[in-house]
Amino acid sequence: MRANVAKDYYAILGVTRDASAEDIKRAYRRLARKFHPDINGDAEAHDRFQEINAAYEVLSDPAKREMVDLGGDPLAPGGAAGAGAGSPFMGFQDIMDAFFGGAAGRGPRPRTRAGSDAIIRLDLDLEETAFGVETPITVDTATRCSTCDGAGVAAGTHPSTCDTCNGRGEVQSVQRTLLGQVVTSRPCAACQGHGTVIEHPCAKCAGDGRVRARRTITVKIPAGVEDGMRIRLAGQGEVGPGGGPAGDLYVEVHERPHDVFSRKGDDLHCRVVLPMVAAALGTQMTIKTLDGEESAEVRPGTQPGSTLRIRGRGVPRLRGNGRGDLYVHLDIRTPTKLDPDQEKLLRELSRMRGEEVIEPARHPGGFFARMRDAFNGHA
């Protein structure tokens, strides 16, 4: 069986085997400019560019170049192609698989990335959260640069291949150990891992592809939304670097306190002061709700702390049909000042009902003294 012939990386770059590192770099830059897909639209340019990158990756690395000079191919499957079985040279991929269990390179980091989500607070009245509202909101987020359309480069220019990492987006270092060569990779500091450098950035966005802008959009708040809930507006958040797709905008609803009603879920609660006589005799009350007036009956003999329930006059349910209820809590008030005629009538009522009323002046020490004597068994 014939062995595979290793690639002649020197011939690919058009340099001699004794070429210096500077000669190799100069040859690569010349060919890369000629065959870069952004410049050369020929169908074979892409393959030629990949071949040139591979040749420079090998010859710019002293360890890989030494492997080539000894008859191996560090990029060939199985390591040093042409060296045969039992070769003392361990391929670059084999080294990384042995130590890290996978491929070494991650490739260049794309400049275009998705944007982040944003959140904005929206204060609403109870009526607005109950029945829903459409309202404009002003947001300050990153938007796509209109000058370069997110590309980040000045008009008529393109990103150029990074000279430091040669478009790989990472640089590698080789450490010799007893087990062979250990190759580690890290993001290229010159291009921040992108593999390309923007030499002529857009004047408006400084190469980021996005700018900060204030805009007004309309948000639709559904009926029944509660305090603290968030409304998601897809694609209205931060535009990503390089003009990448925008994240989402979340509108967080905060319900302002109401003068009359308090809210618990879909139900509303309020307090109404009811005179003592009305509670005793019963009455008909008109209750003002969020969207009108309702009549409620107070039955005779209503006690303090009683609650009236008016069905279907609460908040519309966010998920489902119908509405919650309105609970009217009754505060029954006892009169604090009585004129002589009113006092006489109450005493007469007390006598008719058989209720004993002790006047404070008739018992030394007042009410609490009487209570003390009753507890101690004294008349």
Kinemage of the C-alpha trace (Angstrom):
@kinemage 1
@onewidth
@group {chain A} dominant
@subgroup {mainchain}
@vectorlist {calphas} color= white
{ca met a 1} P 0.000 0.000 0.000
{ca arg a 2} L 1.390 3.385 -0.967
{ca ala a 3} L 1.694 5.993 1.766
{ca asn a 4} L -0.090 9.327 1.399
{ca val a 5} L 2.176 12.098 0.221
{ca ala a 6} L 2.410 15.059 2.596
{ca lys a 7} L 1.360 18.444 1.262
{ca asp a 8} L 4.102 20.790 0.163
{ca tyr a 9} L 3.168 23.820 2.268
{ca tyr a 10} L 6.229 25.718 1.035
{ca ala a 11} L 5.038 25.400 -2.571
{ca ile a 12} L 1.528 26.520 -1.610
{ca leu a 13} L 2.918 29.806 -0.264
{ca gly a 14} L 5.552 30.008 -2.994
{ca val a 15} L 8.569 30.158 -0.671
{ca thr a 16} L 11.720 28.063 -0.337
{ca arg a 17} L 12.392 25.676 2.530
{ca asp a 18} L 14.959 28.035 4.031
{ca ala a 19} L 12.554 30.986 3.990
{ca ser a 20} L 12.536 33.141 7.122
{ca ala a 21} L 9.452 33.717 9.271
{ca glu a 22} L 9.163 37.196 7.794
{ca asp a 23} L 9.322 35.815 4.225
{ca ile a 24} L 6.533 33.344 5.050
{ca lys a 25} L 4.392 36.054 6.598
{ca arg a 26} L 4.907 38.378 3.633
{ca ala a 27} L 3.994 35.652 1.142
{ca tyr a 28} L 0.861 34.780 3.098
{ca arg a 29} L -0.370 38.355 3.258
{ca arg a 30} L 0.151 38.797 -0.484
{ca leu a 31} L -1.789 35.639 -1.346
{ca ala a 32} L -4.502 36.241 1.266
{ca arg a 33} L -5.295 39.634 -0.224
{ca lys a 34} L -5.469 38.105 -3.682
{ca phe a 35} L -7.743 35.166 -2.846
{ca his a 36} L -9.862 36.511 0.025
{ca pro a 37} L -13.536 35.698 -0.770
{ca asp a 38} L -14.561 39.287 -0.001
{ca ile a 39} L -12.223 40.500 -2.738
{ca asn a 40} L -12.048 37.626 -5.201
{ca gly a 41} L -15.421 36.342 -6.335
{ca asp a 42} L -13.977 33.437 -8.326
{ca ala a 43} L -15.476 30.059 -7.468
{ca glu a 44} L -12.069 28.565 -6.683
{ca ala a 45} L -10.931 31.492 -4.544
{ca his a 46} L -12.528 30.105 -1.380
{ca asp a 47} L -10.717 26.767 -1.628
{ca arg a 48} L -7.447 28.480 -2.484
{ca phe a 49} L -7.843 30.817 0.497
{ca gln a 50} L -8.433 27.875 2.831
{ca glu a 51} L -5.320 26.172 1.459
{ca ile a 52} L -3.234 29.284 1.982
{ca asn a 53} L -4.482 29.635 5.579
{ca ala a 54} L -3.609 26.017 6.299
{ca ala a 55} L -0.109 26.424 4.866
{ca tyr a 56} L 0.551 29.519 6.952
{ca glu a 57} L -0.850 27.843 10.071
{ca val a 58} L 1.763 25.104 9.676
{ca leu a 59} L 4.800 27.117 8.594
{ca ser a 60} L 4.275 29.953 11.093
{ca asp a 61} L 4.379 27.454 13.976
{ca pro a 62} L 7.991 26.306 14.691
{ca ala a 63} L 6.868 22.909 16.023
{ca lys a 64} L 4.643 22.185 13.031
{ca arg a 65} L 7.246 23.433 10.583
{ca glu a 66} L 9.820 21.113 12.129
{ca met a 67} L 7.354 18.245 11.686
{ca val a 68} L 6.985 19.154 7.978
{ca asp a 69} L 10.749 19.362 7.484
{ca leu a 70} L 11.041 15.821 8.879
{ca gly a 71} L 8.496 14.464 6.417
{ca gly a 72} L 5.293 14.743 8.431
{ca asp a 73} L 2.038 16.610 8.011
{ca pro a 74} L 0.570 17.972 11.274
{ca leu a 75} L -2.814 18.657 9.623
{ca ala a 76} L -3.235 15.238 8.015
{ca pro a 77} L -5.562 12.671 9.676
{ca gly a 78} L -3.597 10.406 11.967
{ca gly a 79} L -0.719 12.808 12.443
{ca ala a 80} L 2.463 12.692 10.303
{ca ala a 81} L 1.324 11.503 6.918
{ca gly a 82} L 4.087 9.746 5.020
{ca ala a 83} L 5.962 8.841 8.188
{ca gly a 84} L 4.321 5.413 8.348
{ca ala a 85} L 3.156 3.368 11.298
{ca gly a 86} L 5.142 3.777 14.445
{ca ser a 87} L 6.272 7.277 13.517
{ca pro a 88} L 7.701 9.222 16.487
{ca phe a 89} L 5.704 12.285 15.455
{ca met a 90} L 2.295 12.827 17.003
{ca gly a 91} L -0.214 14.803 14.964
{ca phe a 92} L -1.592 18.090 16.269
{ca gln a 93} L -5.169 16.753 16.410
{ca asp a 94} L -4.004 13.567 18.136
{ca ile a 95} L -2.271 15.577 20.862
{ca met a 96} L -5.406 17.609 21.649
{ca asp a 97} L -7.620 14.508 21.551
{ca ala a 98} L -5.308 12.719 23.943
{ca phe a 99} L -5.209 15.533 26.508
{ca phe a 100} L -8.599 17.219 26.122
{ca gly a 101} L -10.768 14.669 24.341
{ca gly a 102} L -11.728 16.859 21.403
{ca ala a 103} L -10.717 19.319 18.761
{ca ala a 104} L -8.326 22.101 19.696
{ca gly a 105} L -9.520 25.088 17.741
{ca arg a 106} L -12.821 26.840 18.271
{ca gly a 107} L -12.407 29.073 15.271
{ca pro a 108} L -12.883 32.838 15.084
{ca arg a 109} L -15.595 34.426 17.177
{ca pro a 110} L -18.304 36.008 15.021
{ca arg a 111} L -18.691 39.756 15.223
{ca thr a 112} L -22.444 39.498 14.850
{ca arg a 113} L -24.084 38.273 18.038
{ca ala a 114} L -27.575 38.346 19.482
{ca gly a 115} L -28.468 41.306 21.680
{ca ser a 116} L -29.457 41.305 25.327
{ca asp a 117} L -32.943 41.588 26.765
{ca ala a 118} L -34.039 44.877 28.311
{ca ile a 119} L -36.580 45.731 30.993
{ca ile a 120} L -38.550 48.905 31.662
{ca arg a 121} L -40.936 49.808 34.504
{ca leu a 122} L -44.437 51.035 33.710
{ca asp a 123} L -46.641 52.590 36.417
{ca leu a 124} L -50.395 52.200 35.863
{ca asp a 125} L -53.606 53.040 37.705
{ca leu a 126} L -55.924 50.295 38.946
{ca glu a 127} L -58.444 51.080 36.220
{ca glu a 128} L -55.749 50.586 33.577
{ca thr a 129} L -54.558 47.242 34.910
{ca ala a 130} L -58.146 46.086 35.385
{ca phe a 131} L -59.495 46.874 31.932
{ca gly a 132} L -56.287 47.073 29.883
{ca val a 133} L -54.747 49.992 28.067
{ca glu a 134} L -52.584 50.875 25.064
{ca thr a 135} L -49.918 53.359 26.053
{ca pro a 136} L -46.733 54.736 24.478
{ca ile a 137} L -43.455 54.085 26.266
{ca thr a 138} L -40.041 55.605 25.656
{ca val a 139} L -37.066 53.230 25.664
{ca asp a 140} L -33.343 53.929 25.425
{ca thr a 141} L -31.607 50.902 23.879
{ca ala a 142} L -28.921 49.944 21.370
{ca thr a 143} L -30.217 50.051 17.792
{ca arg a 144} L -28.657 49.045 14.478
{ca cys a 145} L -26.331 51.703 13.081
{ca ser a 146} L -28.027 53.247 10.071
{ca thr a 147} L -24.760 54.447 8.552
{ca cys a 148} L -23.047 51.057 8.170
{ca asp a 149} L -26.173 48.872 8.586
{ca gly a 150} L -24.498 47.026 11.438
{ca ala a 151} L -21.288 46.099 9.600
{ca gly a 152} L -19.164 48.436 11.713
{ca val a 153} L -16.898 49.483 8.818
{ca ala a 154} L -16.603 52.688 6.862
{ca ala a 155} L -18.230 52.815 3.441
{ca gly a 156} L -16.254 50.962 0.778
{ca thr a 157} L -14.061 49.045 3.249
{ca his a 158} L -13.991 45.529 4.667
{ca pro a 159} L -12.479 43.875 7.748
{ca ser a 160} L -8.953 42.601 7.079
{ca thr a 161} L -7.438 39.339 8.254
{ca cys a 162} L -5.646 39.656 11.573
{ca asp a 163} L -1.868 39.470 11.154
{ca thr a 164} L -1.360 38.014 14.610
{ca cys a 165} L -3.635 34.971 14.395
{ca asn a 166} L -3.939 34.881 10.592
{ca gly a 167} L -7.714 34.723 10.731
{ca arg a 168} L -8.021 31.886 13.229
{ca gly a 169} L -9.193 34.094 16.077
{ca glu a 170} L -6.830 32.345 18.497
{ca val a 171} L -3.143 31.894 19.069
{ca gln a 172} L -1.471 28.676 20.114
{ca ser a 173} L 1.489 27.835 22.282
{ca val a 174} L 3.376 24.518 22.308
{ca gln a 175} L 4.828 22.943 25.420
{ca arg a 176} L 6.987 19.850 25.250
{ca thr a 177} L 6.323 17.191 27.880
{ca leu a 178} L 7.327 13.604 28.451
{ca leu a 179} L 4.141 12.522 26.709
{ca gly a 180} L 4.714 14.694 23.664
{ca gln a 181} L 3.715 18.196 22.664
{ca val a 182} L 0.833 19.907 24.420
{ca val a 183} L -0.770 22.662 22.357
{ca thr a 184} L -2.945 25.222 24.119
{ca ser a 185} L -5.080 27.897 22.483
{ca arg a 186} L -6.285 31.274 23.679
{ca pro a 187} L -8.242 34.093 22.006
{ca cys a 188} L -6.126 36.453 19.974
{ca ala a 189} L -5.661 39.731 21.815
{ca ala a 190} L -5.094 41.706 18.632
{ca cys a 191} L -8.520 40.961 17.152
{ca gln a 192} L -10.371 39.898 20.340
{ca gly a 193} L -10.873 36.470 18.835
{ca his a 194} L -12.690 37.627 15.686
{ca gly a 195} L -9.972 36.679 13.230
{ca thr a 196} L -10.375 39.993 11.435
{ca val a 197} L -9.496 43.588 12.228
{ca ile a 198} L -11.578 46.628 11.332
{ca glu a 199} L -8.934 49.090 10.131
{ca his a 200} L -11.481 51.708 9.040
{ca pro a 201} L -14.385 51.659 11.524
{ca cys a 202} L -17.670 53.415 10.931
{ca ala a 203} L -17.478 56.964 12.257
{ca lys a 204} L -20.965 56.805 13.771
{ca cys a 205} L -20.786 53.531 15.734
{ca ala a 206} L -16.974 53.228 16.085
{ca gly a 207} L -17.053 49.707 14.647
{ca asp a 208} L -19.663 48.254 17.013
{ca gly a 209} L -22.457 48.150 14.440
{ca arg a 210} L -24.951 49.698 16.869
{ca val a 211} L -25.677 53.017 18.553
{ca arg a 212} L -27.748 54.147 21.528
{ca ala a 213} L -31.043 55.708 20.550
{ca arg a 214} L -34.257 56.789 22.246
{ca arg a 215} L -37.472 55.650 20.620
{ca thr a 216} L -41.164 55.493 21.437
{ca ile a 217} L -43.209 52.341 20.990
{ca thr a 218} L -46.778 51.442 21.905
{ca val a 219} L -47.386 48.608 24.348
{ca lys a 220} L -50.749 46.892 24.774
{ca ile a 221} L -51.510 45.985 28.395
{ca pro a 222} L -54.121 43.208 28.613
{ca ala a 223} L -57.077 43.454 30.992
{ca gly a 224} L -56.493 41.829 34.364
{ca val a 225} L -52.707 42.182 34.505
{ca glu a 226} L -51.389 42.224 38.070
{ca asp a 227} L -48.724 44.215 39.865
{ca gly a 228} L -45.239 42.864 39.096
{ca met a 229} L -46.203 41.028 35.905
{ca arg a 230} L -44.057 41.463 32.806
{ca ile a 231} L -45.229 41.965 29.227
{ca arg a 232} L -42.785 40.566 26.630
{ca leu a 233} L -42.205 42.525 23.432
{ca ala a 234} L -40.221 40.238 21.134
{ca gly a 235} L -37.329 41.838 19.258
{ca gln a 236} L -37.670 45.235 20.960
{ca gly a 237} L -34.637 44.898 23.257
{ca glu a 238} L -30.938 45.590 22.681
{ca val a 239} L -29.533 45.097 19.185
{ca gly a 240} L -26.506 42.805 19.336
{ca pro a 241} L -22.889 43.674 18.437
{ca gly a 242} L -22.261 43.769 14.718
{ca gly a 243} L -25.906 44.604 14.128
{ca gly a 244} L -27.008 41.220 15.476
{ca pro a 245} L -30.664 40.379 16.178
{ca ala a 246} L -32.271 42.306 19.012
{ca gly a 247} L -33.227 40.733 22.304
{ca asp a 248} L -36.637 41.118 23.902
{ca leu a 249} L -38.059 44.024 25.868
{ca tyr a 250} L -39.919 43.254 29.094
{ca val a 251} L -42.391 45.822 30.421
{ca glu a 252} L -42.811 45.334 34.181
{ca val a 253} L -46.188 46.562 35.408
{ca his a 254} L -46.422 48.416 38.716
{ca glu a 255} L -49.932 49.218 39.951
{ca arg a 256} L -50.358 52.498 41.786
{ca pro a 257} L -52.270 52.407 45.108
{ca his a 258} L -55.961 53.300 44.755
{ca asp a 259} L -57.773 55.736 47.013
{ca val a 260} L -60.762 53.436 47.582
{ca phe a 261} L -60.036 49.893 46.503
{ca ser a 262} L -57.379 47.377 47.409
{ca arg a 263} L -56.778 44.375 45.200
{ca lys a 264} L -56.200 40.710 45.965
{ca gly a 265} L -55.897 38.778 42.735
{ca asp a 266} L -59.082 39.299 40.756
{ca asp a 267} L -61.084 40.524 43.780
{ca leu a 268} L -61.451 44.079 45.029
{ca his a 269} L -61.958 45.209 48.614
{ca cys a 270} L -63.205 48.472 50.070
{ca arg a 271} L -64.484 49.795 53.415
{ca val a 272} L -67.742 51.679 53.947
{ca val a 273} L -68.800 53.447 57.133
{ca leu a 274} L -72.343 52.478 58.211
{ca pro a 275} L -74.260 54.290 60.979
{ca met a 276} L -75.320 52.187 63.946
{ca val a 277} L -79.044 52.780 63.352
{ca ala a 278} L -78.750 51.786 59.675
{ca ala a 279} L -77.007 48.592 60.686
{ca ala a 280} L -79.739 47.841 63.205
{ca leu a 281} L -82.694 48.673 60.997
{ca gly a 282} L -81.217 47.647 57.637
{ca thr a 283} L -80.842 49.839 54.599
{ca gln a 284} L -80.137 49.977 50.864
{ca met a 285} L -76.695 51.257 49.883
{ca thr a 286} L -75.333 52.503 46.567
{ca ile a 287} L -71.747 51.300 46.094
{ca lys a 288} L -69.489 52.937 43.540
{ca thr a 289} L -67.447 50.333 41.619
{ca leu a 290} L -64.642 50.685 39.067
{ca asp a 291} L -67.096 50.892 36.192
{ca gly a 292} L -70.367 52.183 37.610
{ca glu a 293} L -72.658 51.923 40.612
{ca glu a 294} L -74.237 48.905 42.279
{ca ser a 295} L -77.057 48.657 44.812
{ca ala a 296} L -76.399 46.521 47.905
{ca glu a 297} L -78.813 45.519 50.690
{ca val a 298} L -77.766 45.776 54.327
{ca arg a 299} L -79.924 43.428 56.347
{ca pro a 300} L -81.353 44.480 59.733
{ca gly a 301} L -79.107 43.608 62.635
{ca thr a 302} L -75.878 43.705 60.644
{ca gln a 303} L -72.950 43.355 63.021
{ca pro a 304} L -69.587 45.183 63.043
{ca gly a 305} L -67.045 43.516 60.745
{ca ser a 306} L -69.698 42.214 58.349
{ca thr a 307} L -68.901 42.028 54.632
{ca leu a 308} L -71.108 42.459 51.595
{ca arg a 309} L -70.180 40.540 48.442
{ca ile a 310} L -71.034 42.004 45.057
{ca arg a 311} L -70.414 39.340 42.464
{ca gly a 312} L -68.741 40.135 39.155
{ca arg a 313} L -67.631 43.637 40.053
{ca gly a 314} L -63.973 42.892 40.601
{ca val a 315} L -61.153 42.751 38.057
{ca pro a 316} L -61.507 40.868 34.739
{ca arg a 317} L -59.593 37.574 34.806
{ca leu a 318} L -56.372 37.694 32.812
{ca arg a 319} L -56.581 34.048 31.796
{ca gly a 320} L -60.188 33.052 31.470
{ca asn a 321} L -63.657 34.538 31.363
{ca gly a 322} L -65.566 36.592 33.893
{ca arg a 323} L -64.487 38.862 36.691
{ca gly a 324} L -63.669 38.676 40.339
{ca asp a 325} L -65.923 39.984 43.107
{ca leu a 326} L -66.127 43.190 45.115
{ca tyr a 327} L -66.093 42.819 48.892
{ca val a 328} L -67.505 45.724 50.904
{ca his a 329} L -66.317 45.671 54.520
{ca leu a 330} L -68.709 47.516 56.854
{ca asp a 331} L -67.428 49.787 59.597
{ca ile a 332} L -70.402 50.307 61.941
{ca arg a 333} L -69.923 53.514 63.832
{ca thr a 334} L -71.408 54.335 67.259
{ca pro a 335} L -72.303 58.007 67.748
{ca thr a 336} L -69.863 59.808 70.019
{ca lys a 337} L -71.968 62.857 70.918
{ca leu a 338} L -75.668 62.737 71.780
{ca asp a 339} L -77.969 65.617 72.601
{ca pro a 340} L -80.410 65.117 75.521
{ca asp a 341} L -83.297 64.024 73.281
{ca gln a 342} L -81.145 61.437 71.494
{ca glu a 343} L -79.805 60.121 74.772
{ca lys a 344} L -83.337 59.846 76.139
{ca leu a 345} L -84.465 57.864 73.123
{ca leu a 346} L -81.552 55.428 73.444
{ca arg a 347} L -82.234 54.893 77.120
{ca glu a 348} L -85.860 54.252 76.374
{ca leu a 349} L -84.820 51.743 73.719
{ca ser a 350} L -82.481 50.092 76.209
{ca arg a 351} L -85.288 49.836 78.772
{ca met a 352} L -87.666 48.351 76.233
{ca arg a 353} L -85.078 45.735 75.223
{ca gly a 354} L -84.300 44.910 78.855
{ca glu a 355} L -80.733 46.083 78.564
{ca glu a 356} L -79.211 47.508 81.739
{ca val a 357} L -77.431 50.780 81.273
{ca ile a 358} L -75.397 52.030 84.251
{ca glu a 359} L -74.620 55.670 84.367
{ca pro a 360} L -70.907 56.189 85.217
{ca ala a 361} L -71.689 58.845 87.851
{ca arg a 362} L -73.856 56.423 89.896
{ca his a 363} L -70.994 54.053 90.645
{ca pro a 364} L -67.869 55.362 92.376
{ca gly a 365} L -64.810 54.699 90.266
{ca gly a 366} L -66.722 54.428 87.040
{ca phe a 367} L -67.101 51.528 84.651
{ca phe a 368} L -63.796 49.790 85.381
{ca ala a 369} L -64.425 49.903 89.130
{ca arg a 370} L -67.807 48.213 88.564
{ca met a 371} L -66.147 45.562 86.466
{ca arg a 372} L -63.606 44.980 89.231
{ca asp a 373} L -66.359 44.595 91.860
{ca ala a 374} L -68.270 42.201 89.640
{ca phe a 375} L -65.143 40.076 89.172
{ca asn a 376} L -64.517 40.016 92.952
{ca gly a 377} L -68.113 39.050 93.681
{ca his a 378} L -69.235 42.343 95.261
{ca ala a 379} L -72.547 43.907 94.479
